[in-house]
Amino acid sequence: MTDPFVVVGADAAGLSAASKFRREAPDREVVVFEKGRWISYAYCGMPYFVAGYVDRMSDLLSLSPGEVDERGVDLRRETEVVAVDPDAKRVTVETAAGDRREQAYDDLLVATGARADPGPFDVRGVDGAFTLHDMDAAAAIDAYVAEPDGYDPDRADVSAVDRERVDRNAAMPAPETAAVVGGGYVGVEVAEALAERGLDVHVFHRSGHLLSPFGEAVGTRVEAALEAEGVAVHTDAPVESLVGDDRIEAIEIAESTDAAVGGETVPVDMAVVGVGIRPNTDLLDGTGVDLGPGEAIRVDDRGRTSLPDVYAAGDCATARHAVTGEPDWTPLGLTANRAGRAIGATVAGDPTPVGDIAGTAAVKAFDTEAARVGLLDPEAAAEAGFDPVTETVTAGSRSGYYPGAAETDVTLVADRDTGRLLGGSIVGTDRAAIRIDTLATAIEADMTVAEVERLDLAYAPPFSPVWDPILVAAKVLNGALDD
């Protein structure tokens, strides 16, 4: 085989691209380099493994190395791409043993994902302090929270796991109190997971409400849901430092408007830091590649970078925002899989757009579901050139007389001048999150609020009232636009 397609990274974007390319171009070689041992795993499922909702770590794997090999993909694990020479069209790779060599490419896909950004908190070398951004971390946390004589090693049933790290954490005394630093997606999901494992959990978030990108209405409901299950939520409570030498001992809180914790030290014997992530772009240092928002690799509508025959996809790359039309960085699973598949088709000779993004996301806190899409922040909308108008309504999830009906809060944002729907969020306990797909579709179609109000959504008492909560919100917002 000739004209190799080289892929860097063997997770969602990388293997989606390699698999699609292999089907479409069977006569060309495809080589996938992965610097670690893990491939094709469900990052979003890790908190649910820690919670115990998922019995075995292997349940989070989509493909095994053997299955990748059966697809005709040359997968090389524990082989890191450390440099790219776009002029010579080759990459430099280094094996786990330290051996270096070069690999030529005809087309190159950078699908290196992102890594946890612990901010000022260095968790390395501190027992009981973690970030949760890879499977080895999930396995270690799962082992650490278990009683030493009650840990089931078969839960981490994948050969790629760092067994030494797991065994070391399993032998430590089980924690009783945990701090979750950061109240975003990971923070909320980890708080639920640790509470399910019987720990006393504190969540510390520097802003005024949890899940900041979802808006205040969602943050308030999610905070209440966590507190109802015994989780202590501290907002306006930036963490100053992690206290402890060999093992975590406490969280030190900076002075803040939250008098309950401001300036205090809260004793804990476990901490999970989830304050953000950073795209992995180091291998392109010195190439002159254009970067975009979040320092992610800037790409066009086919996933092409500013370097010839070099593509990027997944958590390391930007995508065009469906509302603003500008590059944006919103790392999510569907975005990575979809872009990888499209690039695989393009490289094989079938030009395919990677698709726009709208930041569609969902999260749960016990029985409370929340979701968001588009532009919700008024300042961000104004900066994008819109005149945002926002309304929040509360409506029933089903006909009031039907069992299971629950209050659902819907927030919609529209542009006053055009009436165009810009964004929305939903929170509730009765199938609230999945309703966001209606809004995502409307945003992708550039619909106005008036058009959303006229949508023929399904009505039947077990599923929705006559006026679905989305229709109610659109009706109220449409009235506000006329004022």
Secondary structure, DSSP 8 states (H G I E B T S, - for coil): -EEEEEEE--SHHHHHHHHHHHHH-TTEEEEEEESSS--SB-GGGHHHHHHTSSS-GGGGBS--HHHHHHTT-EEEESEEEEEEETTTTEEEEEETTS-EEEEE-SEEEE---EEE--TT---TT-BTEEE-SSHHHHHHHHHHTS-TTT--GGGS--TTS-HHHHHHHHTS---SEEEEE--SHHHHHHHHHHHHTT-EEEEE-SSSSSSGGG-HHHHHHHHHHHHHTT-EEE-S--EEEEE-SSB--EEEE-S-S-TTTTT-EEE-S-EEE-S-EEE--GGGTTTT--B-GGG-B---TTSB-SSTTEEE-GGGB-EEBTTT-SEE----HHHHHHHHHHHHHHHTT-------B---EEEEETTEEEEEEE---HHHHHHTT--EEEEEEEEESS-TTSTT--EEEEEEEEETTT-BEEEEEEEESSS-GGGHHHHHHHHHTT-BHHHHHT-----BTTTB-SS-HHHHHHHHHHHHHH-
